[in-house]
Amino acid sequence: MTLQTLLASGTAAASSAEQSVPQRAQHTLVMTGRGRVIVETRVAEGAYVATGELSVNKPLMHIAGGPLTYRVRRLAAFAPIGTAAEPDSCGVVLYAEAEEIAIPTEPLGRLGLAHQITAGAAASTSLALSAGVTRLRISVRNANCRIAIGTGSQTATNTSGASTSHFLQADTSMDVACLAGSQISVIRGTDQTVDGIVHVSELI
């Protein structure tokens, strides 16, 4: 974060230099002193529109939604009734620029090897995933199923309170992360009368 004076107290400058707000960044404008300051956004070369104002009653403004370019401009000096204007107290505008915020994202991955496993009344044979695979998309058809995923040989279970075999309802999908070198085993739910079909897509 940086701090910069845009209009310094005691100067004759009527407006500041242009400031640029990058995408996903924010400028915070703060007025200190007395007077009124207008914020103008550039809409074309040399053309501006007023988009905000700072005053004693509203000394703070946030600007985001970049990329955009703006400047700040003094409107008038502070002048109490019956006195001359006080140009030195016309207002000082500072801005604090937040560093660009990187929005965390998790890569989906490209489709790799596909597997189709039958989820019957007994646990399926433990299936080894391809080396280095750490993301999967799992889809289930025909029956509610339970799925066990982990390193080493797996045996899915559908007993009540099963803590290592995860439920997936028929005709639904889920994306999961797993450890490299994982294996998978599936089984249909105890209340299901038909076998389920589990489709596993490796994402690489």
Backbone hydrogen bonds, N-H to C=O, Kabsch-Sander energy under -0.5 kcal/mol:
donor,donor_aa,acceptor,acceptor_aa,energy
2,T,97,E,-0.9
4,Q,95,Y,-1.3
6,L,4,Q,-0.5
6,L,93,V,-3.0
7,L,93,V,-1.1
11,T,8,A,-1.3
16,S,72,V,-2.6
19,Q,70,Y,-3.0
21,V,68,L,-3.0
25,A,22,P,-1.5
26,Q,98,A,-0.6
27,H,63,I,-2.7
28,T,96,A,-1.7
29,L,27,H,-0.6
29,L,61,M,-3.4
30,V,94,L,-2.2
31,M,59,P,-2.7
32,T,30,V,-0.5
32,T,92,V,-2.9
34,R,89,S,-2.1
36,R,76,A,-1.0
37,V,54,L,-2.8
38,I,73,R,-3.0
39,V,52,G,-3.1
40,E,38,I,-0.5
40,E,71,R,-2.8
41,T,49,V,-2.8
42,R,69,T,-2.9
43,V,47,A,-2.0
44,A,47,A,-1.4
47,A,44,A,-2.5
49,V,41,T,-2.2
51,T,39,V,-3.0
52,G,39,V,-1.2
54,L,37,V,-3.8
55,S,58,K,-1.6
56,V,35,G,-0.5
61,M,29,L,-2.1
63,I,27,H,-3.1
66,G,22,P,-0.6
68,L,21,V,-1.4
70,Y,19,Q,-2.5
71,R,40,E,-2.3
73,R,38,I,-2.7
74,R,14,A,-3.1
75,L,36,R,-2.6
76,A,36,R,-0.8
78,F,86,E,-0.8
83,T,80,P,-2.1
86,E,78,F,-2.7
89,S,86,E,-1.5
90,C,87,P,-1.4
92,V,32,T,-2.9
93,V,7,L,-0.7
94,L,30,V,-2.2
94,L,92,V,-0.5
95,Y,4,Q,-1.7
96,A,28,T,-1.7
97,E,2,T,-1.4
97,E,95,Y,-0.6
98,A,26,Q,-2.7
98,A,96,A,-0.7
101,I,24,R,-2.0
102,A,100,E,-0.6
103,I,101,I,-0.7
112,G,202,E,-3.5
115,H,200,V,-2.7
117,I,198,V,-3.0
119,A,196,G,-3.3
120,G,118,T,-0.9
120,G,122,A,-0.6
124,S,186,V,-2.6
127,L,184,I,-3.0
128,A,126,S,-0.5
129,L,182,S,-2.3
133,V,130,S,-1.8
134,T,203,L,-0.6
135,R,203,L,-0.6
136,L,176,V,-2.9
137,R,201,S,-2.1
138,I,174,M,-3.0
139,S,199,H,-2.6
140,V,172,T,-2.3
141,R,197,I,-2.2
143,A,141,R,-1.3
145,C,168,L,-2.6
146,R,187,I,-2.9
147,I,166,H,-2.2
148,A,185,S,-2.9
150,G,183,Q,-1.9
152,G,181,G,-0.8
162,A,159,T,-1.7
166,H,147,I,-3.3
166,H,164,T,-0.6
168,L,145,C,-2.8
171,D,140,V,-1.7
172,T,140,V,-0.5
172,T,169,Q,-1.0
174,M,138,I,-2.1
176,V,136,L,-2.4
178,C,134,T,-2.6
182,S,179,L,-1.1
183,Q,150,G,-3.0
184,I,127,L,-2.3
185,S,148,A,-2.1
187,I,146,R,-1.8
188,R,120,G,-2.6
189,G,144,N,-2.8
192,Q,189,G,-1.7
196,G,119,A,-2.5
197,I,141,R,-2.1
198,V,117,I,-3.2
198,V,196,G,-0.5
199,H,139,S,-3.1
199,H,197,I,-0.6
200,V,115,H,-2.8
200,V,198,V,-0.5
201,S,137,R,-2.9
201,S,199,H,-0.5
202,E,113,L,-2.7
202,E,200,V,-0.6
203,L,135,R,-2.5
204,I,110,R,-3.3
204,I,202,E,-0.5
